[in-house]
Amino acid sequence: MNRYEAMRAGDKPLTLKRPDDNDLSALKTMVDTDRFSTGISNLDLHSRDLSRHRPCRPDAVIWPLDRLEVSRILSFCNDRAIPVTAWGAGSSLEGNPIPVKGGVVLDFARMNRILGIREDDFQADVEPGVIYKDLNHTLRHSGLFFPPDPGARATVGGMIGNNASGTRTVRYGSTKDHVLRMEVVLSNGEIIHMGSRASKSSSGYDLLHLFIGSEGMLGVIVEATLRLTGVPEQMASAVAAFSTVEAAARAVFEIIRSGSNPAALELLAPECVTLINKASDLGLADAPTLLVELHGPTVNHLKEVMEIVDEICSKEGCTGFRAGLERGERDRLLEARYRLGEMIRQNHPDQARIVVDVAVPISAYPEMIAFAREEVLKIENATGYIFGHAGDGNVHVVIGTKRDGPAWSSIDSANVRLVEKALALEGTATGEHGVGIGKARFMEAEHGNSLAWMKNIKALFDPKGILNPGKMFKE
């Protein structure tokens, strides 16, 4: 069967197989001995991400060093219909890199070189294993930075695979807005290039953005050219407390509508603020809170914009507005926001949890927040935390309970209702965490007939279905 025949209606990928001893011996010869493992500890480390989804061991883990090794490994596995899953930092929250069909995991921890920085073009060439925070650390003296900031020590490859975003997406956009060019190895080992170093192009089909967000199901990224942004001359931050989460959400809508162009606009429900205060001693009011960050050319410009934000918050019932945070305080506050997920885990060590991640149009954000609040309050024997990148309509609801507790049925039902509500508001089932395993069941409801064309595209690029199988499409 060739890749075009695989696209015909009703065709399915060939049956995948686990590698046998001969396969493993052949794969072992393709890399240095210390970059191939079938040891239980390494298999276990690559069997799970940060989600609650069931771990699945691969049969082998390989740490490639370059595109040619990736090409040889994929060509071999494709010939034998052996599953291959790309691995970044394992920080996903929907089971995205779990090797549910076993096979080979390609861990890109050693393909972590920054290949070049062209400051005059605002670009950087990187390998997929580069940690985005390390890239920004390298750029710190250049006046440039890579804006997407998912918080965890995510790799660039993982960020591209999931189209990651973060706190500053409202101003700078998500990962897809910062990738200019990629080199990708297809399932049969073929190496292709897409995009260019030009800042824009009208040349041909946009394969670049087809691969971004495809979760390693169409090809394996081995190099990317990233668009960088100038570090703003001035920054200003504020904290605004409200009497209700709904009032804070209404303020979000009004701030966006005003054209204030915040760099970050984060919403924290009171339970999140209480946890942050406990862990970081920031002295915030235990109330629904907005964290506002502005970027601009001058102090006077930011002062004028901040006055507009203050006025909007006051009109929406703000109970306390504190601007002009010192840089150290601002950095501690943002770091606390980044660490919120970790704080929740540390505060409830006996719990397992799910992270509901949806996004809605900004006009529907207050309604989505109110609905999420009601759903969390209905669940007995569980804890709930609501927060999100409010500036782009993203809502996160973390719900946890004892690992074998009786509340899981209620939690799973709440998860479904939250996603269905987001879709009813013409939003999406996943704002930034990707589809993976957890959101596959909602894909048909969100995409309708388009889902069949996604499957056709998958069959075109990966006719045997070896790349990250068991994801995105409900089996």
Secondary structure as UniProt FT lines:
FT   TURN            3..4
FT   HELIX           5..7
FT   TURN            9..10
FT   HELIX           21..28
FT   TURN            29..30
FT   HELIX           33..35
FT   STRAND          36..37
FT   HELIX           40..45
FT   STRAND          60..62
FT   HELIX           67..80
FT   STRAND          84..87
FT   TURN            96..97
FT   TURN            100..101
FT   STRAND          104..107
FT   HELIX           108..110
FT   STRAND          114..118
FT   HELIX           119..121
FT   STRAND          123..126
FT   TURN            128..129
FT   HELIX           132..138
FT   TURN            139..143
FT   STRAND          144..145
FT   HELIX           156..162
FT   TURN            167..168
FT   HELIX           169..172
FT   HELIX           175..178
FT   STRAND          179..185
FT   TURN            187..188
FT   STRAND          191..195
FT   HELIX           207..211
FT   TURN            212..213
FT   TURN            215..216
FT   STRAND          220..227
FT   STRAND          229..230
FT   STRAND          234..242
FT   HELIX           245..257
FT   TURN            258..259
FT   STRAND          264..268
FT   HELIX           270..280
FT   STRAND          289..296
FT   HELIX           299..315
FT   TURN            316..317
FT   STRAND          318..323
FT   HELIX           327..338
FT   HELIX           340..347
FT   TURN            349..350
FT   STRAND          351..359
FT   HELIX           362..364
FT   HELIX           365..378
FT   TURN            380..381
FT   STRAND          383..388
FT   HELIX           390..392
FT   STRAND          394..402
FT   TURN            403..404
FT   TURN            406..407
FT   HELIX           408..424
FT   TURN            425..426
FT   TURN            436..439
FT   HELIX           440..442
FT   HELIX           443..447
FT   TURN            448..449
FT   HELIX           450..461
FT   TURN            463..464
FT   TURN            469..470
//
